[in-house]
Amino acid sequence: MDKYICKVCATIYNPEVGDLEDGIQPGTSFEDLPEDWVCDVCGSSKDRFEKLPPEKYEKLKHGI
């Protein structure tokens, strides 16, 4: 599943994890998030997120 990054604060939405604090279950794709869902860190709306290429995610995950 595609991961998305907030363009404001660089928080990553990972659909494999979901967003349990906001009731979003693991396995929920970004496209299936409610329209009023916002970034947990900065409060940005979905339109402030962009798809994160898999290779960039791997680099971020490993601190490269």
C-alpha positions in Angstrom: 0.0 0.0 0.0 1.2 3.5 -0.8 2.4 5.7 2.0 1.9 9.5 2.1 3.9 12.3 3.7 2.7 15.6 5.1 4.2 18.4 3.1 4.1 20.6 6.2 5.7 18.5 9.0 6.9 15.3 7.2 4.6 13.0 9.2 4.1 9.7 7.2 0.7 8.1 7.0 1.4 4.3 6.7 -1.8 2.4 5.8 -0.3 -0.8 7.3 -0.4 0.9 10.7 -3.5 3.2 10.3 -4.2 5.9 12.8 -5.6 4.2 15.9 -5.8 7.5 17.9 -8.3 8.7 15.4 -10.1 5.4 14.9 -8.4 4.5 11.6 -7.8 0.8 11.5 -4.6 -0.8 10.1 -5.1 -1.6 6.4 -7.0 1.7 5.6 -5.7 3.2 2.4 -5.1 6.9 2.3 -7.8 7.2 -0.3 -10.3 5.7 2.2 -9.5 8.1 5.0 -12.5 10.4 5.9 -12.4 13.7 4.1 -12.1 15.5 7.4 -9.1 13.5 8.6 -6.1 15.6 9.5 -2.4 15.1 10.4 -1.9 14.1 14.0 1.1 16.3 14.3 0.3 19.6 12.6 -3.4 19.4 11.8 -3.0 19.6 8.1 -5.7 18.3 5.8 -5.4 15.4 3.4 -4.7 17.7 0.5 -1.4 18.7 2.2 -0.1 15.1 1.8 1.7 13.6 -1.2 2.4 10.0 -2.2 5.8 8.9 -0.9 7.8 6.9 -3.4 8.8 3.5 -1.9 12.5 4.1 -2.3 12.3 7.4 -0.4 10.2 5.7 2.3 12.9 3.1 2.8 15.6 5.7 3.1 13.6 7.7 5.6 12.8 4.5 7.6 16.5 3.6 7.8 17.7 7.1 8.4 19.7 7.3 5.2 
